[in-house]
Amino acid sequence: MYSLGLKRFPENPQFSVGLALCLYDSNNTSHADLVLQQAQKRFAHNDDILFTIATTYEYHRNYFEALRIYQTLITRPTTRTKSLINLIGVLRKLKMPFRAQHYVDANPALFDDTTRAAIRSDEAAFELRWALKGYYLHSNQTLLNDALNKINRNLLSFNLNRPETLSLKLVQNSIFDKTAVLNAMGRTHAAIALHDTYAAEGLSFPSYALTAVAEAHLDQKNPKRSQKLLHEALRKDPNNFKAKVLLFYAYSDAYDMHDALAFAAKLDAQETPNIWDRQHLYKMTNPRKLETTILHILSLEYAGYMDSAESRLETLVAKAPANGWLRSTLAKLYYYRGWYDKAKQEYTLLLHQNPDSFTAKEGMILSQLMQRDYEKSYQNIEALQKEYPRKTKALQELNKAYEQSRQGSFSVASRFGDTPTQSSVGSSSGYYINSRLYSPRFNTHYRVFLDAQRSYEKLYGTKLQNYRYGAGLNYTSKTFDANILLAYNAKNIRRFAPSIDLQYALNDYLKVGGGYALFSSQSPLRGLVHGTRADRLFATLSYRYSDEQESALSLEQVDFTDGNLRYALGLRHFQHLIDGPYYNLDGYVYAGATQNSKDDALYYNPNNDAYLSFEAKNSWVLYRFYDISIRQTLGLEFGVHWERDYGSKSTGAFSVAQEWRLHENFGFGFGYLRKRSSYDGNLEYKNEFFLNLDGRF
């Protein structure tokens, strides 16, 4: 009929419009396009023809051409209303909801509440994604607040108590986006509660919303729940790269290190260095490859394979020295290994490349804190707070680290044991307790402390004991650590005993120390009860090759009041042998020699003796969850002890212990030691139980 009408009345444009629409409904699009092209030539300024052409552009997804025509038609009275309605739809499809809102506000009578809510939903979605991508670094919080307000307005416009309301796509999208907004704003409890509430009502969350809730659970230190949500998110969208990255961190935070290692290696293998750009038809660098490579390296670092992680990172930085992300990752690795000078060097280079790098400034402050450069770190924290006021969480962590450096602390070391085997001095049993309590730091570098020692030994039925109490002052700076102590022996020798010790750090590698004590706390108890005390002068030198290797040399002179003069030389070497997330093996070498000038003292004083021993310390992580950990250690030591006039005897020790860290500010350890040693040619077998406590307040 339209074709017949077009032939009989060729000057009537409605027949061309009707024929074109019928052809489109019949899926004969090429014929419909031809009809409209001919009509456009004949009726160039006819509004109905232009409107129909605009709708066909929409059909072909040529939205910009449709937009151009609709913007012309809204100025003409005959087509203004229907063109405005279609114009709003085109603007939404072009992801221009803010422009659509402008037309809605200018023509409120034409649009219902559902349309307004849909546009608010679009605006909120865009503001959320802009904020997450960091397009507006100085106004992300503003974007998130605006998005949340629009989402809340939408949700308030519906009756959420009605079950059928949750079936509306607009309501569902608002709930999904709200979880992501709340997580991005740091309101992780609210994001989790929102998800749990509507998931319990049967609402199926999409992959991006599940990822946001999983990230909120990670922030709340619930990595197992996060893993479950991330697996669900990846089932719904296997290409959700953020979910994959978060899953690695969920494995690491839960200390499922075998899973973390395998997952990071698999993820890195899946990402190729180059990808095909389908739009421009050429190969381009894969932006995800660098991130998966770094995750693979971090998996090695978190699992304890520090040397491997460091060598790989250094190789990558050498290839791409201008890449700030690689350089900051290497700096953090140096920091965790205790190389604070090297970490600061990397952060300094990063600041030269990018003076606005918050990561570099944050890393510099943490390195300064670990080097006890308190004034500079405090000044830099204050400056950072003014420069980046919106970095709330990171600034809180920096302030927390600084406050921890100011905290008071305590330590208690105790030993209880006996030597049941007969020797030249007989069997004995006893205990030793040493405790120290430090005040919080004041005047930047100073702390006062209390020191207490109590020792007891029962020898052939005779009780030998000594009490010692004191107070002192501690000074710490970037290079110096010094203690001055004034103690008082309250039992057999009632005398004050001052002492001083200090340590100087030349750099990350080399440290020297020394001290002097009148009436040393290391005076033998068997001498103290008979009025013999000892003054001690000592010096130490240590060289730290890495966190896995260190050597230390000590020299000592002890001057006893009974006329004996002792010289001692000691050497200790530590070597990390086996890495692993759950098992580690460390090796120790101990060597030394002593010389005493007096014979037959009431305490052990061989004319000359020397020792050499080797210890293997096996360590297992039994449990770990953030600041809580339980570690089991097993030590086996074998050696030889030579004493003049008595020859050599084999020595050894077996120890087993557990170390419990219940909080970042409190931990304790306990264990048992069985030791074989020689005393004037006689073998002694000593049993000892020990308990140690340490904490901050």
Buried (B, 14 or more C-beta within 10 A) or exposed (E): EBEEBBEEEEEEBBBBBBBBBBBBEEEBBEBBBEBBEEBBEEBEEBBBBBBBBBBBBBEEEEBEBBBEBBBBBBEEEEBBEBBBBBBBBBBBBBEBBEBBBEBBEEBEEBBEEEBBBBBBBBBBBBBBBBBBEEEEEEBBBEBBBBBBBBBBBBBEBBEEEEEEBBEEEBBBBBBBBBBBBBBBBBBBEBBBBBBEEBBEEEBEBBBBBBBBBBBBBBBBEBBEBBBBBBBBBBEBBEEBBBBBBBBBBBBBBBBBBEBBBEBBBEBBEEBEEEBEEEEEEEEEEBEBBBBBBBBBBBBBBBBBBBBBBBEBBBEBBEEEEEBBEBBBBBBBBBBBBEBBEBBBBBBEBBBEEBEEBBBBBBBBBBBBBBBBBBEBBBEBBEEBBEEBEEBEEBBEEBEEBBEEBBBBBBEBBBBBBBBEBEBEBEBBBBBBBBBBBBBBBEEEBEBBBBBBBBBBBBBEEEEBBBBBEBBBBBBBBBBEBBBBBEBBBBBBBEEEBBBBBBBEBEEBBEBBBBBBBBBBBEBBBBBBBBEBBBBBBBEBBBBBEBEBEBBBBBBBBBBBBBEBEBEBBBBBBBBBEEBBBBEBBBBBBBBBBBBBEEEEBBBBBBBEBBBBBBBBBBBBBEEBEEEEBBBBBBBEBBBBBBBEEBEBBEBBBEBBBBBBBEEEBBBBBBBEBBBBBBBEBBBBEBBBBBBBBBBBE
